[in-house]
Each structure stands twice: as structure tokens, then as C-alpha cells.
Amino acid sequence: MFKKLSDKIKGLSDTNLLLFITIVVFFVMYLCAIIFMGKGFTKPQNFFNILNDKAALIILSCGLSLVMITGSIDISVGGITGLVTMCCAVYLDYKGGNVFVSMLIAIAIGLAFGLFQGYLIAYLDIQPFIVTLAGMFFARGMTTIVHTNPFNVENPAFVALKEARINVPLMGTYNKRGEYVPAYVEIGVIVAILVVIVLFAILKWTRLGRAFYAVGGNKQSALMLGINVKRTKFIAHVICGLLSGIGGYVYFLHVGSGAVTHASGAEMNAIASSIIGGTMLTGGVGNIIGTFFGVLSLSTIQNIVSSAGLDKAWWTGITVAAMLCIFLVVQSVVMSRKKKNSK
């Protein structure tokens, strides 16, 4: 039986192998959390709370995975999220705006960054790290210009949308008084899951998805196959910008406030989640489902560290760094395997 399993694992592609490793790691970590951290982790709501807290990060990580698959990078996603949050908060509370228009503002901001940065990277051939670093600084600076002091949004329509909950059937629990407490997810979780499904379908079954992998794998080979490399990279960055806008609004729905510190470091968490999820920095390898589990793994290890009483910020940083090192080593092994098989 073990020999058959070993043969099947050896037969997996690089993308599927890394996806398999990511899923196994997540379930092992969650099982360890249940065994060593108490029964709280067995409650379905604990898992749903991870989704509620990390819905925006899932969306940002998906966009980042897309550009990383093409061999590029975007470190402006956190800055865009913060800018979207502040702009929408000011519009709703100080300008008497409505929720629907605030959503359009979020999408427009994300698209503007995606279009501009994508053009500079794809068509002017400027290094993506430099372009998106400038984008990150610009977004953070603009956030401060829009408003400096933190405040909670009190727009009634927005508050109603923020507090909306979707009950998950058959997943509730009984409290100590014997009352049934239904399990729930926020609206942002539904948006995040839809984004994962749509991007998975694009990468799996469309010509554009295959072009993303081809460009990230080998630009010259992609050109020989008739793929427009510049346009493909441009589209990847536009989609990433769009998802930054959507993720920014989902983040806004979760926190319900405006502050210049919102989404600070989100770009690093998104990169870490993508790498843990099996997306390679060199391009050509990655899976959106893996990114989804990468976010869950990152959040689970943070919860384990916090539950263990190591609630200082540096302990979380050390743990995440250790996870990244492990997964980078795994990716290196996979690349070595790929080169060996190609000979």
C-alpha cells in the first residue's frame, strides 16, 4: 500500500506535489492544535473564525499568487488595502455616501493601481519589485493624506452589512446553558471563496491560465508558442490590482473603521501564504487551492503560538519565518527533482 502511495506521489506534477504537501501540513497542524491546545479547536466556529479573520488575506494572496506564477511580484497589495479602507471610510462617514458607490470606489482604486503598475512592468520592462515598492509607498502616503486619525464608520447601511452573518447549517454548538449557538461566517468569506473558485477555474481550464504558467515557466518557450508575454503579465497585474481593491473592501467590512495602520504588513503575509501554499518565486508553479490552505496554515500556526501563551509579536514572526524556511527548502527539493527528471 505504501509503495503504491509513494509511486502516486512521485507521479505528481510540481504544482500538485506542493499542493499535496501544503494540505497535509495544514491538517497535521490543526490536529496538533486539537491535541495540545484543548477542545476549543474542535468547535467548527473556531475554523470559521479563521476564515472570518483572514478572508481579505485569502483574496490578496490569490492575486499575489497569480503574478508570482508569471514570475513577477507585487508588494503594494497591503498599501492598496489600507488606502481602500480609508477612502471608503471617509466617503461613507464624512461625505454621506452609500455602500454601493463605496464598493465601486474600492474596485476603481485597485484597478487604477493594477493598470498603471502592470503597464510599467509589462510594457516598459521595469523591475516589478521597484514598481510595486513605489506603489506601496504611494498608497501609504495617500492614506495619510485622505485622513490621519482612526475612526469607526457609523453609516447605518454599512454597519448593517458589516454585521450581517450567514449561518452554516448543522455546524452550531450548545453553550453551557444548553442554548444552541449557530455557526456563522461573514459576507467576506463568501466573496473570498468565490474568488478562489473563479481563479482556480481560470488557471485550470482556460487558455489565459495556461499562458500564466507558460510565461512564468519559460518566457522564450512561451513566445515560441505564440503567447503574448507582455499582455499576459499585464493582465496578471491588473487582476492582482482588482483583487487588492476587492480584498480591501472585504477587510473594511471586517474591521469597520479607517486607520492609517490598517493592513500593515499584509503584503508580507500574502507572500508568505503564497509560498506556503506552493507558489514558487521563480514562477511557473502554483495553485490557488494551495494558496487558500497556505493562508489557513499561516493563521493556524499563529493561533497555536497565541494559545501557547507566546503572544508577543516576535514569537509569531519567528514561527512564520521557520515555516517559510521549511517550505523554501521543500521548493528547492522539488526544483532539484524537476531538473533531475528533465535530464
Salt bridges, closest charged atoms under 4 A:
ASP7 OD2 - LYS3 NZ 3.49
ASP14 OD1 - ARG337 NH1 3.08
ASP53 OD1 - HIS254 NE2 3.27
GLU179 OE1 - ARG177 NH2 3.47
GLU186 OE2 - ARG165 NH2 3.94
GLU186 OE1 - HIS254 ND1 2.97
